[in-house]
């Protein structure tokens, strides 16, 4: 580990500010001249300890543009979906409320009424 980390860190910050495209190996060689104990670090350790930290700090300091989110409002399709859902729920409610077999047959015989409601909503949603 470098004996004088703050000195090396300042050096790396200055070097990256003047030449952001500098290779890590070149930066490593220059940093050895600033503090000889940097040579005890591998290139990977040096990169993680100094250049990456400087770049990370710089990227966090830069304000990121906020992306505009589209306004959430109920679309016509959602309204049609709700209407179709209501038709299915009415059908299910009528089925479950049928107490006798003849009531169940009556509900099933009237299934066309529910189908018409669904078709009306799906054709209306295509038109919008």
Secondary structure as the mmCIF struct_conf table of DSSP 4:
data_model
#
loop_
_struct_conf.conf_type_id
_struct_conf.id
_struct_conf.beg_label_comp_id
_struct_conf.beg_label_asym_id
_struct_conf.beg_label_seq_id
_struct_conf.end_label_comp_id
_struct_conf.end_label_asym_id
_struct_conf.end_label_seq_id
BEND BEND1 UNK A 3 UNK A 4
HELX_RH_AL_P HELX_RH_AL_P1 UNK A 5 UNK A 18
TURN_TY1_P TURN_TY1_P1 UNK A 20 UNK A 21
HELX_RH_AL_P HELX_RH_AL_P2 UNK A 24 UNK A 34
HELX_RH_3T_P HELX_RH_3T_P1 UNK A 36 UNK A 40
BEND BEND2 UNK A 41 UNK A 41
HELX_RH_AL_P HELX_RH_AL_P3 UNK A 43 UNK A 46
HELX_RH_PI_P HELX_RH_PI_P1 UNK A 47 UNK A 51
HELX_RH_AL_P HELX_RH_AL_P4 UNK A 52 UNK A 61
BEND BEND3 UNK A 62 UNK A 62
HELX_LH_PP_P HELX_LH_PP_P1 UNK A 63 UNK A 71
HELX_RH_AL_P HELX_RH_AL_P5 UNK A 76 UNK A 97
BEND BEND4 UNK A 100 UNK A 100
HELX_RH_AL_P HELX_RH_AL_P6 UNK A 101 UNK A 109
TURN_TY1_P TURN_TY1_P2 UNK A 110 UNK A 110
HELX_RH_AL_P HELX_RH_AL_P7 UNK A 111 UNK A 127
#
